[in-house]
Amino acid sequence: MDLRELHEYREGGDITTTHDMRVYSELDRFHQAIDAVRILRKNQVVDEAVAVAFIDVTNRSLEEYFEVTRDGGVDIPKFTEWKWKTLKA
């Protein structure tokens, strides 16, 4: 199973915040999660319907982000206040 996906910095565009630079380059956790789910779906590890639903919700978060960031010049709390949580086994 090939799990590799290449991401790199993209030059150009109008970057408003440091987090915006990561989103624009698709280096943020939302784009990374979408790519991971696509790979898992392709390798039949994740169900098609679950993958589509996850990608849809994640893309809506990105759309909300772009509206707020591009209009207001600040990152949304969903991005800036997010914290890693320990997974329960």
Backbone as a printed PyTorch tensor [residue, N CA C, xyz], in Angstrom:
tensor([[[  0.8470,  -1.1630,   0.0000],
         [  0.0000,   0.0000,   0.0000],
         [  0.8990,   1.2350,   0.0000]],

        [[  0.7230,   2.1030,  -0.9860],
         [  1.5170,   3.3240,  -1.0780],
         [  0.8020,   4.4340,  -0.3270]],

        [[  1.4110,   4.9460,   0.7210],
         [  0.7990,   5.9710,   1.5580],
         [  1.4600,   7.3370,   1.4010]],

        [[  2.3000,   7.4780,   0.3990],
         [  3.0350,   8.7300,   0.2300],
         [  2.2230,   9.7580,  -0.5520]],

        [[  2.3590,  11.0030,  -0.1280],
         [  1.7280,  12.1240,  -0.8120],
         [  2.6710,  13.3070,  -0.6570]],

        [[  3.0220,  13.9660,  -1.7460],
         [  3.9840,  15.0640,  -1.7260],
         [  3.2800,  16.3960,  -1.5200]],

        [[  3.7940,  17.1770,  -0.5800],
         [  3.3120,  18.5370,  -0.3450],
         [  4.5280,  19.4390,  -0.2730]],

        [[  4.3950,  20.6310,  -0.8470],
         [  5.5170,  21.5620,  -0.8120],
         [  4.9950,  22.9920,  -0.8020]],

        [[  5.8550,  23.9140,  -0.4120],
         [  5.5040,  25.3290,  -0.3670],
         [  5.1820,  25.8260,  -1.7680]],

        [[  4.1180,  26.6050,  -1.8800],
         [  3.7240,  27.2100,  -3.1570],
         [  3.9680,  28.7100,  -3.0850]],

        [[  4.6600,  29.2410,  -4.0480],
         [  4.9450,  30.6680,  -4.1050],
         [  3.8400,  31.3580,  -4.8990]],

        [[  3.4240,  32.5240,  -4.4360],
         [  2.4250,  33.2970,  -5.1670],
         [  1.1400,  33.4330,  -4.3930]],

        [[  0.2790,  34.2900,  -4.8890],
         [ -0.9940,  34.4970,  -4.2190],
         [ -0.8690,  35.5560,  -3.1540]],

        [[ -1.9800,  35.8420,  -2.5240],
         [ -1.9760,  36.8380,  -1.4630],
         [ -2.1500,  36.1400,  -0.1250]],

        [[ -1.0790,  36.0280,   0.6010],
         [ -1.0610,  35.3570,   1.8940],
         [ -1.3630,  36.3970,   2.9640]],

        [[ -2.3340,  36.1090,   3.8220],
         [ -2.7380,  37.0880,   4.8340],
         [ -2.2000,  36.7760,   6.2280]],

        [[ -1.9980,  35.4890,   6.5490],
         [ -1.5160,  35.0900,   7.8730],
         [ -0.5170,  33.9450,   7.7090]],

        [[  0.1920,  33.6350,   8.7830],
         [  1.1410,  32.5120,   8.6980],
         [  0.4100,  31.1920,   8.4820]],

        [[ -0.7470,  31.0470,   9.0990],
         [ -1.5210,  29.8190,   8.8800],
         [ -2.0560,  29.7880,   7.4600]],

        [[ -2.4000,  30.9380,   6.9140],
         [ -2.8890,  31.0290,   5.5470],
         [ -1.8440,  30.4970,   4.5690]],

        [[ -0.5540,  30.7500,   4.8670],
         [  0.5080,  30.2440,   4.0080],
         [  0.4870,  28.7160,   3.9840]],

        [[  0.2360,  28.0990,   5.1340],
         [  0.1650,  26.6350,   5.1890],
         [ -1.0570,  26.1130,   4.4370]],

        [[ -2.1960,  26.8090,   4.5890],
         [ -3.4110,  26.3870,   3.8910],
         [ -3.2160,  26.5370,   2.3890]],

        [[ -2.6860,  27.6800,   1.9530],
         [ -2.4550,  27.9320,   0.5270],
         [ -1.5530,  26.8600,  -0.0830]],

        [[ -0.5590,  26.4270,   0.6730],
         [  0.3750,  25.3970,   0.1990],
         [ -0.1440,  23.9830,   0.4600]],

        [[ -1.3250,  23.8810,   1.0450],
         [ -1.9450,  22.6000,   1.3920],
         [ -1.0770,  21.7790,   2.3420]],

        [[ -0.4220,  22.4950,   3.2690],
         [  0.4170,  21.8590,   4.2790],
         [ -0.2670,  21.8050,   5.6440]],

        [[ -1.4860,  22.3090,   5.7230],
         [ -2.2290,  22.3310,   6.9850],
         [ -2.8310,  20.9570,   7.2720]],

        [[ -3.3550,  20.7890,   8.4860],
         [ -3.8880,  19.4850,   8.8880],
         [ -5.1350,  19.0920,   8.1160]],

        [[ -5.9010,  20.0600,   7.6330],
         [ -7.1170,  19.7510,   6.8920],
         [ -6.7850,  19.1120,   5.5400]],

        [[ -5.8760,  19.7150,   4.7970],
         [ -5.4740,  19.1280,   3.5120],
         [ -4.7620,  17.7880,   3.7060]],

        [[ -3.9400,  17.7020,   4.7430],
         [ -3.2430,  16.4410,   5.0260],
         [ -4.2450,  15.3340,   5.3370]],

        [[ -5.2820,  15.6630,   6.1130],
         [ -6.3010,  14.6680,   6.4560],
         [ -7.0830,  14.2330,   5.2240]],

        [[ -7.4270,  15.1740,   4.3590],
         [ -8.1350,  14.8310,   3.1200],
         [ -7.2940,  13.8730,   2.2880]],

        [[ -6.0180,  14.1750,   2.1260],
         [ -5.1380,  13.2930,   1.3480],
         [ -5.0410,  11.9120,   1.9800]],

        [[ -4.9280,  11.8640,   3.3040],
         [ -4.8390,  10.5680,   3.9840],
         [ -6.1030,   9.7460,   3.7570]],

        [[ -7.2670,  10.3740,   3.8660],
         [ -8.5230,   9.6450,   3.6600],
         [ -8.6510,   9.1890,   2.2070]],

        [[ -8.2270,  10.0160,   1.2720],
         [ -8.2590,   9.5970,  -0.1490],
         [ -7.3790,   8.3700,  -0.3900]],

        [[ -6.2070,   8.3640,   0.2130],
         [ -5.3070,   7.2100,   0.0650],
         [ -5.9300,   5.9750,   0.7110]],

        [[ -6.4880,   6.1430,   1.9030],
         [ -7.1170,   5.0090,   2.5880],
         [ -8.3260,   4.4920,   1.8080]],

        [[ -9.0880,   5.4000,   1.2150],
         [-10.2330,   4.9930,   0.3920],
         [ -9.7450,   4.2280,  -0.8390]],

        [[ -8.7210,   4.7510,  -1.4740],
         [ -8.1560,   4.1080,  -2.6690],
         [ -7.6750,   2.6930,  -2.3580]],

        [[ -7.1410,   2.5050,  -1.1540],
         [ -6.6290,   1.1950,  -0.7460],
         [ -7.6880,   0.3660,  -0.0060]],

        [[ -8.9260,   0.8200,  -0.0740],
         [-10.0790,   0.1210,   0.4890],
         [ -9.9580,  -0.1300,   1.9950]],

        [[ -9.3320,   0.8070,   2.6860],
         [ -9.2300,   0.7390,   4.1450],
         [-10.4010,   1.5000,   4.7650]],

        [[-10.8570,   2.5280,   4.0720],
         [-11.9770,   3.3510,   4.5180],
         [-13.1090,   3.2210,   3.5080]],

        [[-14.3210,   3.0970,   4.0150],
         [-15.5150,   2.9880,   3.1860],
         [-15.7090,   4.2510,   2.3480]],

        [[-16.1760,   4.0950,   1.1290],
         [-16.3970,   5.2200,   0.2090],
         [-17.3020,   6.2910,   0.8140]],

        [[-18.4230,   5.9050,   1.3750],
         [-19.3680,   6.8790,   1.9360],
         [-18.7660,   7.6470,   3.1070]],

        [[-18.0230,   6.9600,   3.9480],
         [-17.3670,   7.6070,   5.0940],
         [-16.3240,   8.5990,   4.5880]],

        [[-15.5590,   8.2070,   3.5990],
         [-14.5270,   9.0800,   3.0430],
         [-15.1470,  10.3300,   2.4200]],

        [[-16.1900,  10.1500,   1.6320],
         [-16.8480,  11.2880,   0.9840],
         [-17.4100,  12.2470,   2.0260]],

        [[-18.0400,  11.7180,   3.0640],
         [-18.6080,  12.5600,   4.1240],
         [-17.5090,  13.3390,   4.8500]],

        [[-16.4140,  12.6660,   5.1710],
         [-15.2990,  13.3180,   5.8650],
         [-14.7070,  14.4340,   5.0030]],

        [[-14.4850,  14.1450,   3.7400],
         [-13.9000,  15.1400,   2.8340],
         [-14.8360,  16.3320,   2.6710]],

        [[-16.1350,  16.0800,   2.6140],
         [-17.1140,  17.1640,   2.4890],
         [-17.0770,  18.0800,   3.7110]],

        [[-17.0920,  17.5080,   4.9000],
         [-17.0490,  18.3080,   6.1370],
         [-15.7420,  19.0980,   6.2080]],

        [[-14.6530,  18.4750,   5.8510],
         [-13.3460,  19.1310,   5.9080],
         [-13.2590,  20.2640,   4.8880]],

        [[-13.7850,  20.0510,   3.6930],
         [-13.7980,  21.1120,   2.6830],
         [-14.6690,  22.2870,   3.1170]],

        [[-15.7720,  22.0160,   3.8170],
         [-16.6020,  23.1150,   4.3290],
         [-15.8350,  23.9260,   5.3670]],

        [[-15.0210,  23.2720,   6.1910],
         [-14.1850,  23.9940,   7.1560],
         [-13.1910,  24.8910,   6.4250]],

        [[-12.6270,  24.3940,   5.3460],
         [-11.6840,  25.1930,   4.5640],
         [-12.3760,  26.3740,   3.8920]],

        [[-13.5920,  26.1810,   3.4170],
         [-14.3470,  27.2800,   2.8110],
         [-14.6330,  28.3680,   3.8490]],

        [[-15.0300,  27.9520,   5.0540],
         [-15.2660,  28.9020,   6.1400],
         [-13.9790,  29.6650,   6.4580]],

        [[-12.8850,  28.9400,   6.5040],
         [-11.5870,  29.5480,   6.7750],
         [-11.2650,  30.6310,   5.7470]],

        [[-11.4260,  30.2930,   4.4550],
         [-11.0870,  31.2540,   3.4020],
         [-11.9500,  32.5040,   3.4770]],

        [[-13.2380,  32.3550,   3.7670],
         [-14.1220,  33.5210,   3.8840],
         [-13.6440,  34.4580,   4.9850]],

        [[-13.4000,  33.9230,   6.1620],
         [-13.0040,  34.7400,   7.3100],
         [-11.6160,  35.3370,   7.1080]],

        [[-10.6820,  34.5060,   6.6820],
         [ -9.2930,  34.9580,   6.5500],
         [ -9.1390,  35.9940,   5.4410]],

        [[ -9.7320,  35.7530,   4.3090],
         [ -9.5830,  36.6860,   3.1880],
         [-10.3250,  37.9920,   3.4340]],

        [[-11.4560,  37.9330,   4.1250],
         [-12.2120,  39.1560,   4.3960],
         [-11.6780,  39.9140,   5.6130]],

        [[-11.2900,  39.1820,   6.6620],
         [-10.8880,  39.8320,   7.9050],
         [ -9.4100,  39.8770,   8.1770]],

        [[ -8.6350,  39.0620,   7.4650],
         [ -7.1870,  39.0610,   7.6700],
         [ -6.7310,  38.3550,   8.9300]],

        [[ -7.6170,  37.5340,   9.5200],
         [ -7.2590,  36.7710,  10.7160],
         [ -7.6740,  35.3170,  10.5290]],

        [[ -7.0230,  34.4430,  11.2650],
         [ -7.3740,  33.0240,  11.2180],
         [ -8.5760,  32.7610,  12.1130]],

        [[ -9.3640,  31.7560,  11.7940],
         [-10.5320,  31.4200,  12.6070],
         [-10.0890,  30.5950,  13.8070]],

        [[-10.8250,  30.7040,  14.9300],
         [-10.4690,  29.9590,  16.1410],
         [-10.3860,  28.4470,  15.9200]],

        [[-11.2010,  27.9060,  15.0310],
         [-11.1630,  26.4720,  14.7510],
         [ -9.7540,  26.0380,  14.3350]],

        [[ -9.0070,  26.9580,  13.7350],
         [ -7.6370,  26.6730,  13.3140],
         [ -6.6290,  27.0400,  14.3940]],

        [[ -6.7540,  28.2390,  14.9460],
         [ -5.7200,  28.7380,  15.8510],
         [ -5.7970,  28.1640,  17.2550]],

        [[ -6.9800,  27.7710,  17.7050],
         [ -7.1360,  27.2800,  19.0770],
         [ -7.1860,  25.7590,  19.1610]],

        [[ -6.9910,  25.0840,  18.0440],
         [ -7.0330,  23.6200,  18.0160],
         [ -5.8360,  23.0430,  18.7500]],

        [[ -6.0730,  22.0000,  19.5320],
         [ -5.0090,  21.3280,  20.2880],
         [ -5.0260,  19.8310,  20.0170]],

        [[ -3.8550,  19.2410,  19.9890],
         [ -3.7570,  17.7920,  19.8870],
         [ -4.3380,  17.1740,  21.1450]],

        [[ -5.0700,  16.1070,  20.9990],
         [ -5.6050,  15.3830,  22.1530],
         [ -5.0690,  13.9540,  22.1260]],

        [[ -4.8400,  13.4140,  23.3010],
         [ -4.3730,  12.0400,  23.4060],
         [ -5.4850,  11.1040,  22.9590]],

        [[ -5.1420,  10.1370,  22.1110],
         [ -6.1070,   9.1500,  21.6870],
         [ -6.2830,   8.1230,  22.7890]],

        [[ -7.5130,   7.7520,  23.0050],
         [ -7.7880,   6.7470,  24.0230],
         [ -7.7550,   5.3770,  23.3640]],

        [[ -6.9950,   4.4710,  23.9490],
         [ -6.8520,   3.1340,  23.3750],
         [ -7.9750,   2.2190,  23.7870]]])
